[in-house]
Amino acid sequence: MKYRSYLIKIFRSALLIYVSICLFMWVFQRHLVFLPLKGIEKPEIYGLHNFKVLSLKSSDDLHIQAWYREAKKGYPTIIYFHGNGGNLGNRATYFNLLSEAGFGILALDYRGYGASEGDPSEEGFYQDSRALMDYAAKTLSLKPDRIIIYGESIGTGVAVQMASEYSSAALILQSPFTSMESLAGNRYPWLPVHLLLKDRFDSLTKISKVHAPILVFHGEEDVIVPIESGKTIFADATGPKEAIYFPEKGHNDMDLELLTKDLVIFSNKYGLIKG
């Protein structure tokens, strides 16, 4: 009887610890998923010239900051959705390469990032991004055939959502994942992830709704978003599609000059660069 009572006490203690961990993960998960860097300088401080700072308003009345540089004649504009860490300033090197290549750049800091108000969430990201897409069409008068939607890491979830709602000339996915549930499930297989997750970014169920040409970039040594995830997204994509997998590259060390060159080749192939 004493042994049985001892086992029951151990089980109850273990259960209490497990439930406490689950509760902690449910409450603080957004602090683990979203890693914003608050505060941001003007684009020129990061070496970005002729970039304008835009102030947008989301549908729930938050002020969201975006950067814009007009495309060279004949080139499309890239609407860029960045990853879960940092802010727009951390993408300055890539923005500079893309703009020097001729592409226009329109990129926002999601709520809670940089100078944008609010707190990060999946639905909040979508609200911010719809404001950006609407600004592109209504204020900048960018036609769908002159827009490339580009997503980086968690931004691929945003990009797929936007590409399923808005027409565009192409969709570029850098290090895409199938869903947050799949990523979290692989990292925490001992947790009931399906029950705990607040933000799902389920790109796999949406990618078939995108009919624009798709280009996937993924590092073969990516340990944050395994390349199998990118290959699954690519396999489920419909319509014209291409994938470029980079040996010996991970999640945060992609060769930005090579990405830019590949994007120019892809854009020329699909007639996105005119003249």
C-alpha positions as CSV (number, residue, x, y, z in Angstrom):
1,M,0.0,0.0,0.0
2,K,2.8,2.4,0.9
3,Y,4.5,1.7,-2.5
4,R,1.2,2.3,-4.3
5,S,0.7,5.6,-2.4
6,Y,4.2,6.6,-3.2
7,L,3.6,6.0,-7.0
8,I,0.4,8.0,-6.8
9,K,2.2,10.9,-5.3
10,I,4.9,10.7,-8.0
11,F,2.3,10.6,-10.7
12,R,0.4,13.6,-9.2
13,S,3.6,15.6,-8.9
14,A,4.6,14.7,-12.5
15,L,1.1,15.6,-13.7
16,L,1.2,18.9,-11.9
17,I,4.6,19.8,-13.4
18,Y,3.4,18.8,-16.9
19,V,0.2,20.9,-16.6
20,S,2.2,23.8,-15.3
21,I,4.6,23.6,-18.3
22,C,1.6,23.4,-20.7
23,L,0.1,26.5,-19.0
24,F,3.4,28.3,-19.2
25,M,3.7,27.6,-22.9
26,W,0.1,28.6,-23.6
27,V,0.5,32.0,-21.8
28,F,4.0,32.9,-23.0
29,Q,4.1,31.2,-26.4
30,R,4.0,34.5,-28.3
31,H,7.2,35.6,-26.5
32,L,8.9,32.5,-27.8
33,V,7.5,32.8,-31.4
34,F,7.8,36.5,-32.0
35,L,11.1,38.3,-31.3
36,P,10.6,41.9,-32.3
37,L,13.2,44.6,-32.1
38,K,11.5,47.8,-30.9
39,G,12.7,51.2,-32.2
40,I,14.1,51.8,-35.7
41,E,16.1,54.5,-37.4
42,K,15.3,56.2,-40.8
43,P,16.2,54.0,-43.8
44,E,19.2,56.2,-44.8
45,I,20.8,55.3,-41.4
46,Y,20.9,51.7,-42.7
47,G,22.4,52.8,-46.0
48,L,19.1,52.8,-47.9
49,H,18.7,55.8,-50.1
50,N,15.5,57.1,-51.8
51,F,13.4,55.0,-49.4
52,K,10.3,56.6,-48.0
53,V,8.9,56.0,-44.5
54,L,5.1,55.3,-44.7
55,S,2.6,55.3,-41.9
56,L,-0.4,53.0,-42.4
57,K,-3.4,52.3,-40.3
58,S,-4.6,48.7,-39.8
59,S,-8.3,47.8,-39.7
60,D,-8.1,47.8,-35.9
61,D,-6.7,51.4,-35.9
62,L,-3.0,50.7,-35.1
63,H,-0.3,52.8,-36.7
64,I,2.0,50.6,-38.8
65,Q,5.3,51.7,-40.3
66,A,6.4,50.7,-43.8
67,W,9.3,51.5,-46.1
68,Y,8.9,52.1,-49.8
69,R,11.2,52.6,-52.8
70,E,9.9,52.9,-56.3
71,A,10.9,50.3,-58.9
72,K,13.1,51.2,-61.9
73,K,11.2,51.4,-65.1
74,G,10.0,48.0,-66.3
75,Y,10.7,46.3,-62.9
76,P,8.0,44.9,-60.5
77,T,7.7,45.9,-56.9
78,I,8.5,43.3,-54.2
79,I,6.0,43.4,-51.3
80,Y,8.2,42.0,-48.5
81,F,7.1,40.2,-45.3
82,H,10.0,39.6,-43.0
83,G,10.7,36.9,-40.4
84,N,9.9,36.7,-36.7
85,G,13.0,38.5,-35.4
86,G,14.3,42.0,-35.5
87,N,12.7,44.7,-37.7
88,L,13.0,46.2,-41.2
89,G,16.5,47.6,-40.4
90,N,17.8,44.0,-40.2
91,R,16.8,43.5,-43.8
92,A,18.6,46.6,-45.1
93,T,21.4,44.7,-46.9
94,Y,18.9,42.6,-48.9
95,F,16.7,45.6,-49.6
96,N,19.7,47.5,-51.0
97,L,20.7,44.6,-53.2
98,L,17.1,44.1,-54.5
99,S,16.6,47.9,-55.2
100,E,20.0,48.1,-56.9
101,A,18.9,45.2,-59.1
102,G,15.9,47.4,-60.1
103,F,13.1,46.0,-58.0
104,G,10.8,48.3,-56.1
105,I,10.5,47.5,-52.4
106,L,7.4,47.9,-50.2
107,A,7.9,46.3,-46.7
108,L,6.3,46.8,-43.4
109,D,7.1,46.1,-39.7
110,Y,4.3,44.1,-38.2
111,R,2.6,45.3,-35.1
112,G,5.0,45.3,-32.2
113,Y,8.1,45.6,-34.5
114,G,10.2,48.7,-35.1
115,A,7.9,51.7,-34.8
116,S,4.7,49.9,-35.3
117,E,2.1,49.9,-32.5
118,G,0.5,46.8,-30.9
119,D,1.5,43.3,-30.0
120,P,2.3,40.5,-32.5
121,S,-0.2,37.8,-33.4
122,E,-1.1,35.9,-36.6
123,E,-4.4,37.6,-37.2
124,G,-2.7,41.0,-36.4
125,F,0.0,40.3,-39.0
126,Y,-2.8,39.6,-41.6
127,Q,-4.5,42.9,-40.7
128,D,-1.3,44.8,-41.0
129,S,-0.5,43.1,-44.3
130,R,-3.9,43.7,-45.8
131,A,-3.4,47.4,-45.0
132,L,-0.1,47.2,-47.0
133,M,-1.6,45.4,-49.9
134,D,-4.5,47.9,-50.1
135,Y,-2.0,50.8,-49.9
136,A,-0.1,49.3,-52.8
137,A,-3.2,49.1,-55.0
138,K,-5.1,52.2,-54.0
139,T,-2.3,54.8,-53.1
140,L,0.7,53.6,-55.1
141,S,-1.5,52.3,-58.0
142,L,0.5,49.1,-58.4
143,K,-1.3,46.6,-60.6
144,P,-1.3,42.9,-59.6
145,D,1.0,42.0,-62.6
146,R,3.6,44.4,-61.2
147,I,3.7,43.0,-57.7
148,I,5.8,40.1,-56.3
149,I,4.8,38.9,-52.9
150,Y,7.8,37.8,-50.9
151,G,7.8,36.0,-47.6
152,E,10.8,35.2,-45.3
153,S,10.5,32.5,-42.7
154,I,7.4,33.3,-40.6
155,G,6.7,35.9,-43.3
156,T,6.0,33.0,-45.7
157,G,2.9,32.3,-43.7
158,V,1.8,35.9,-44.2
159,A,2.8,35.9,-47.9
160,V,0.9,32.7,-48.6
161,Q,-2.2,34.2,-46.9
162,M,-1.9,37.5,-48.9
163,A,-1.3,35.6,-52.2
164,S,-4.4,33.6,-51.5
165,E,-6.4,36.8,-51.1
166,Y,-4.8,39.2,-53.6
167,S,-3.7,38.7,-57.2
168,S,0.0,39.1,-57.9
169,A,2.6,38.3,-60.6
170,A,4.6,35.8,-58.4
171,L,5.1,34.5,-54.9
172,I,8.6,34.0,-53.4
173,L,9.0,31.9,-50.3
174,Q,12.3,31.9,-48.4
175,S,12.5,29.1,-45.9
176,P,8.8,28.3,-45.8
177,F,7.2,26.0,-43.3
178,T,4.0,24.0,-43.6
179,S,2.4,25.2,-40.4
180,M,3.3,26.5,-37.0
181,E,1.7,23.3,-35.6
182,S,4.1,21.1,-37.5
183,L,7.1,23.2,-36.5
184,A,6.2,23.3,-32.8
185,G,5.1,19.6,-32.9
186,N,8.6,18.6,-34.1
187,R,10.3,20.8,-31.5
188,Y,8.0,19.8,-28.6
189,P,6.6,16.4,-29.4
190,W,5.7,15.8,-25.7
191,L,3.3,18.8,-25.7
192,P,-0.3,18.9,-26.9
193,V,0.6,21.5,-29.5
194,H,-2.7,21.3,-31.3
195,L,-4.5,22.4,-28.2
196,L,-2.1,25.0,-27.1
197,L,-1.3,27.0,-30.2
198,K,-2.7,30.5,-30.6
199,D,-1.1,31.2,-34.0
200,R,-1.0,28.5,-36.7
201,F,0.1,30.0,-40.0
202,D,-1.2,27.0,-41.8
203,S,0.3,27.6,-45.3
204,L,0.0,24.0,-46.4
205,T,-3.8,24.2,-46.6
206,K,-3.6,27.5,-48.4
207,I,-0.8,27.1,-50.9
208,S,-3.1,25.4,-53.5
209,K,-5.2,28.6,-53.7
210,V,-2.2,30.5,-55.1
211,H,-2.1,30.3,-58.9
212,A,0.8,32.8,-59.5
213,P,4.3,31.4,-60.3
214,I,6.1,30.4,-57.1
215,L,9.8,30.3,-56.3
216,V,11.0,28.6,-53.2
217,F,14.4,29.3,-51.6
218,H,15.6,26.9,-48.8
219,G,18.9,26.1,-47.2
220,E,19.6,22.4,-46.9
221,E,21.2,22.7,-43.5
222,D,18.3,24.7,-42.0
223,V,17.6,23.5,-38.5
224,I,15.0,26.0,-37.6
225,V,12.7,25.3,-40.6
226,P,13.8,21.9,-42.0
227,I,14.1,21.7,-45.7
228,E,11.5,18.9,-45.8
229,S,9.0,21.6,-44.8
230,G,9.9,23.7,-47.8
231,K,9.8,20.7,-50.1
232,T,6.3,19.8,-48.9
233,I,5.0,23.3,-49.6
234,F,6.6,23.1,-53.0
235,A,5.0,19.7,-53.8
236,D,1.6,21.0,-52.9
237,A,1.8,24.2,-54.8
238,T,-0.1,24.4,-58.1
239,G,0.7,26.1,-61.3
240,P,4.2,27.2,-62.4
241,K,6.8,26.6,-59.7
242,E,10.5,26.4,-59.1
243,A,12.7,25.6,-56.1
244,I,16.3,26.4,-55.4
245,Y,17.9,24.5,-52.5
246,F,21.2,25.7,-51.2
247,P,23.8,23.2,-49.9
248,E,25.6,24.1,-46.7
249,K,23.2,27.0,-46.0
250,G,21.0,27.3,-42.9
251,H,18.2,29.6,-41.9
252,N,20.0,32.8,-41.3
253,D,23.1,32.6,-43.5
254,M,21.7,32.7,-47.0
255,D,23.8,34.3,-49.8
256,L,21.8,37.4,-50.4
257,E,23.6,38.3,-53.6
258,L,22.9,34.9,-55.0
259,L,19.2,35.2,-54.0
260,T,19.0,38.5,-55.8
261,K,20.6,37.0,-58.9
262,D,18.2,34.0,-58.8
263,L,15.2,36.3,-58.4
264,V,16.3,38.4,-61.4
265,I,16.6,35.2,-63.5
266,F,13.2,34.0,-62.3
267,S,11.6,37.4,-63.0
268,N,13.0,37.5,-66.5
269,K,11.8,33.9,-67.2
270,Y,8.2,34.7,-66.3
271,G,8.2,38.1,-68.0
272,L,8.1,40.1,-64.8
273,I,10.8,42.5,-66.0
274,K,9.7,44.4,-69.1
275,G,11.9,46.3,-71.5
